[in-house]
Amino acid sequence: MTELRAVLAGRAWKYGDNIDTDAIIPARYLNMSTPEELAQHCMEDVDPGFAGAVRTGDIIVGGVNFGCGSSREHAPLAIKGAGVSCVIADSFARIFYRNAINVGLPILVCPAAAHDAANGDMLTVDLQAGQITNNRSGLVYQTAPFPPFIMKIIEAGGLVPYTRAKLGQGRA
């Protein structure tokens, strides 16, 4: 697993409101469990070209209630497996938010940045400072940075690697 950078930069993939976990990874692929397998079908029913065109470091931008629906961890795993560096949205479903942290996928609530972003915009995200810059508009948005304990979980690659490291069974 690659180490998380504090400053992320990537192309925006813009989606609307209420993108549910079935849209992120359709239920017919739930027999798969690795991020690499899931990534091949990420956003398939909403954006059939996504899996083939997304590049490592790209950023998903969503509207209200991103990740609603079922509580499956497959959805943030598929996003992370696709190489997406973070997700920015107006708001997130609570269980998706926690599942994303658990798998080490940074997600940021910033309605203004989400509304300003257009598909294909280059965005820069400073996780430590909680700043999102839209390089097209030049606007900089402030969001709450993660508390230190959450940042450590994300930096470790998720809750399981973080816990293993804390127990002395791996790296953090």
N, C-alpha and C positions, 0 to 999 in steps of 0.2 A: 504494500500500500504506500502511495506517495504521501509525503508530508504536506500538510495544509499550509498554504501561504496566507499571511495576514492580509495581503492586498491581492484581490482577484480582479481579473479583467477578461471580458468576453462579450460575444455578440448576444443580443437579446432575442429570445424567442417569446413573443407576446401571445398570451391567451386571455380569455375573458373570465367572467364570473362563474363560480360554482363548478370548476373543473374537479370532477370527483375521481376517486381512486380507480374506478373502472375505466375512466378516460385515460388516466395515466398509465395503467397497465391492465388491459382487458382480462376479465376473469378466466377466459379460456387458457391463459398462460400461467395460472397459479400453481400448476404442477412443477413449474421451474422454480429454482430457489437461488441460483447464483446471480449476482448483479450483471455479469456479462451476458447470460442468457436472457434475463429480463430486459436488458437494455435494447436488445434487437427488436423489441415490440413496444418500447416506451412511446406513449402518445399516439399509437398506431391508429386508433379510431377517430381521433380528433385532427391529427396531422400526419397522414401516411408517409410523408417524406422526412419527418423529423429524425428517426433513427439512422437513416442513411446520410443525413447532412449535418447533424450536430457535431461540433468539434469539442475536444477537450478544453474546458475552461468556459464554455458558453454558459449563459445565464437564462433561466426561465423566469418570465415575469407574468404574474397572474393577477386576477382581479380579486373580488370578494370571495371568501370562503374556499380558497384553494385547498384541495385535498379532502373535500367532504366525502361522505359515503362510508365505506367499511373501514375497519380498523387495521387492515392488513399492512404489514411492513413492506410488502412487495413494492408498493408505489414509490416511496423514497429510495428504496434499493435500486429500482429501475432507473430513476433519475440519476442517482449517483453513478451507477454502472455505465450510463450513457456518456459520462464525462462532464456532466453539468457541475459547475463549481459552486453554485448557490441558487436559491429561489428567492425572488422578491415578490411580494404580493400586498394587496390592499389588506387582506386578512387571511388567516389559515384556520381550517378546522382544527380543533384542539388536539385530537388524537393524531392527526397527520403531523402537526407541529412537534409533538413529543416523539413520534416515530422517526421523524427526520433527525432530530438531535441524537436519538438512540443509535442511528446508523452513521452518524458523523456528517450529515448533510446540513450545511448552514442555510438557514432560512430567515429572511428579514421582513418585518412588517414595516412598510413605508408607502402609504397610499399615494402621496404626491409623486414619488419616483415611479411607482407602478403606472400611474396615469400618464406621466410624461413620456415614458419609454414607448418606442415604436419598434415593430419587428425589424431586426437587423441593426439597431443602434448598438454602438460600442459602449459598454458600461464598465466603470471601475468601482470596486467595492472594497473599502477598508474596514475589515471586520473589527479591528481593535478600536477604531475611532467611531464606528457606526456611521460611516459616511458613504453615500452612493453618488457617483458622478456620472451624469449622462454626457458623454463626450460630444454628441451631436448638438445638444442645446447649451452645453456649458454649465448647466445648473447642477448644484451640489445639494444633496438632501441629507438631512440628519435623521437617524433612527437610533433607537436604544441599542448600544453594543451589548453583546452577551455578557452575563455575569461571569466572573473568572472561572467558576466551577463548570459552567456549561461550555465555555471556550476550551477548557481542558478536555472535556469529553469529545468535542468536535475535533480538536487537534490530534487526539489519540486515534481517531478513525471510528469512534462510536463508543457506546457504553460497554460492550463486551471487551474490546481491547483496553479501554480505560481501567476497567475493573481488574482484568488480568495483570496489568502493570502495577496497580495498587497492591495487589496480592503478591507481587514479586514473581509472576509467572510469564512475564513478557515485557515488551517495551512500551513506553508512553510517548 
